[in-house]
């Protein structure tokens, strides 16, 4: 059966005229968008071209300014989106594309440990997205020169540091906030330990401001690492998960939750 011939025979002259009219209207609409200053076609070309070519160019940023931006953006986009915005909003001005086409606000879902599930802290996820876009994936070059290592470096620092370390210029909450060490990159562990130490509940202004300050602290650390990388001075401190020991990607900072219930992965046959 000639399928093309069958469909051609079913198209009436009226249908063809109507289809041609729709094409004309669509073309006119596109022309109108472009002549009206929206430049739809150029944007589409940018999104389909420049944004697909990565790693992206990076210019050194001020960590203090970045942290302050992240702190204030937390109250709009929460942890992950705020880290991304604090870096990419500045690079939109310094570099332009492809940062101008990056949908920063779409990453609000990183809040609450990814859509409120309490998994990896959104600020850690945001830091990995930023470093990956700027430096490239683990397969892009030597481990000490790629974004995956900087992301891992930030998570190690996050886990081992008494947070928050950054104090905003004009904090929304004036109360002195306790600092805690999570020993984990996970949202529910980090927030849970802080809530236990501080006595403040999840919905309190103090807990919210604590997370905004943690986000600012991560943004500060991230830009410090990126600047060091730009200068060729970045030093890796994070160790990759002991896959060869346990047969699965992992870290050894999960005892608070798992204890003796850590699942055993089947080992590869030698």
Secondary structure, DSSP 8 states (H G I E B T S, - for coil): --HHHHHHHH--HHHHHHHHHHHHHHHHHHHHHHHTT--HHHHHHHHHTGGGS-S-------HHHHHHHHHHHHHHHHHHHHHHHHHHHHHHHHT-TTGGGS-GGGGGGGTTTTTTS--B-HHHHHHHHHHHHHH--GGGS-GGGSHHHHHHHHHHHHHHS-B-----TT-S--S----B--SSSBHHHHHHHHHHHH---TTSHHHHHHHHHHHHHHHHHHHHHHHHHHTT----------HHHHSSS--S--HHHHGGG---------
